[in-house]
Amino acid sequence: MIDPNFIFDNEEIITRKLIEKNYSFDYKNFSKLYLNRKKSIQEFEELQKKQNEFNKRISKEKRKPDKSELAEIKSLSILIKEKEKIKKEDENVLTNKLLEIPNITHDSVPVGKNETDNTVIKKVGQIKDFGFKILDHVEIGKNLNLFDLEVAAKITGARFNLYKGLGAKLERALMNFMLDVHEKNGYLEIFPPFICNEKSFVGTGNLPKFEEDLFKIEGTENYLIPTAEVPLTNIHSNEVIEIENLPIKYVAYSACFRSEAGSYGKDVKGLIRQHQFNKIELVKITDELSSFEELENLTSDACNILDLLELPYRVVTLCSGDTSFSSAKTYDIEVWIPSENKYREISSCSNFASFQARRANIKYKSSKKPSFAHTLNGSGLAIGRTFVAILENFQNEDGSVTIPKVLRPYLKNIALIK
């Protein structure tokens, strides 16, 4: 959520920034709602002041109010209740409008319409020249008996997977490897709930706008999480954190559940886009001054996993039009997928500035009055897509797959899947 005072006071900036994010903003309508709320608050507070002054006067004179004064105070009390109801209604209308407005991007974000305007800032690793006909991860997985999409479809439906044997062990090895690396880099491991309430989803910006992307639990106000970002960020909802305790750094494994409502027909083959998948999530809570430096560090921590696995990748700065609803700045980390002859997103590392903290009421306190914290997160990494990248980048001509050296201790020192 953006500070409503900033929106009201900066029509030109806010309108331009939201246009850059492909959002059509009606400043005139917003101003009307803002001023209605301001007026109703003022009227309510003026009546409260009048009531307090009356009570003080009667108390000072050490007497009981007469009949006319009793009638006056009764009438005033009724009016205060009416004005309080109007104030709450105006506050709710403005809040609902604020929940619809996306975050604005940081000035360092390049202006652009969509992903074609994103900027590649670095490429790491050598793309292998195999010298033989390569297979995609679905063929490799089937040949080596690592996972079974058909059985998963029988059990549940399309876009689910069943890992088995060394496939299940490789998925688990990746999970433990990533958690161990991030813990060594100062992140506190959390094992969170995979179900969160509506308020938590509002806090991170998933609700109300993106409800169709979520799986709601029937008969409740709870949803399955699409990422551990939701529970990790909300650990500190409605809290004031001492500044000396910042930055807070969390890492968590979770299963992730996404309806993929807007992706019909995309990536229907294999493990790239599933309704359920495993992911390691990094979340930071920082003060305002250090958040963009912490974004660089968080992105580096996610890249470190790919460096250790010796997988080729690139880092991309998203342009304004491709930056997500809640984000002020995002780096996408994309791993090379040989069968597709292109890079695929494996992590998005974002700084949300105070956008989520305002929604979730997360503050920090220094010598001054409490301020809204800045929140950041990124995948460290998406385990399923890392699994895919390993199968394809480390495949051999005989159909076997070489296990990256850093993973072997997690797989009883198995060096080759064959």
Number of C-alpha atoms within 10 A of each C-alpha: 26 21 11 15 9 11 18 17 11 12 14 11 13 19 18 15 21 19 16 21 24 17 15 12 16 9 16 11 10 17 17 13 18 21 14 18 21 14 14 20 18 14 17 19 15 13 18 17 12 13 16 11 12 16 13 12 12 13 12 9 9 9 9 10 17 9 8 9 13 12 12 14 16 12 11 16 15 11 15 19 13 12 19 19 14 18 21 14 14 21 19 13 15 20 16 12 15 18 18 14 17 24 27 28 27 17 11 11 19 18 18 19 17 15 15 11 16 22 16 14 10 11 14 15 13 11 14 12 8 13 8 9 8 17 17 18 24 18 15 21 20 12 13 16 15 20 22 18 21 15 13 16 14 10 12 11 13 15 22 21 23 15 17 14 11 18 19 13 15 23 18 15 19 25 23 15 17 23 24 14 17 24 16 9 11 12 19 16 17 16 12 16 14 17 19 19 16 17 17 23 26 19 25 24 24 20 18 15 14 13 15 15 17 20 18 19 11 8 6 9 11 17 20 18 24 24 23 29 25 24 24 26 24 21 13 16 20 14 14 16 22 13 17 11 11 15 17 17 21 21 28 27 25 22 17 19 21 18 17 16 12 9 11 8 7 10 12 13 14 18 21 19 18 21 19 17 22 20 27 27 28 29 26 24 29 25 25 15 10 12 22 21 10 19 23 14 12 24 24 16 20 25 24 16 20 21 15 13 16 18 23 20 24 19 23 19 24 26 26 31 24 20 29 20 21 23 25 24 27 27 25 23 28 21 26 25 24 20 14 10 9 11 16 18 17 26 25 23 26 27 30 29 29 30 27 28 27 21 23 25 19 26 25 23 17 12 7 7 8 15 19 23 28 26 28 28 28 30 29 32 27 22 24 22 22 22 17 21 23 22 25 24 25 17 22 19 12 8 15 16 20 18 20 16 14 15 20 17 12 17 16 8 12 15 15 14 16 14
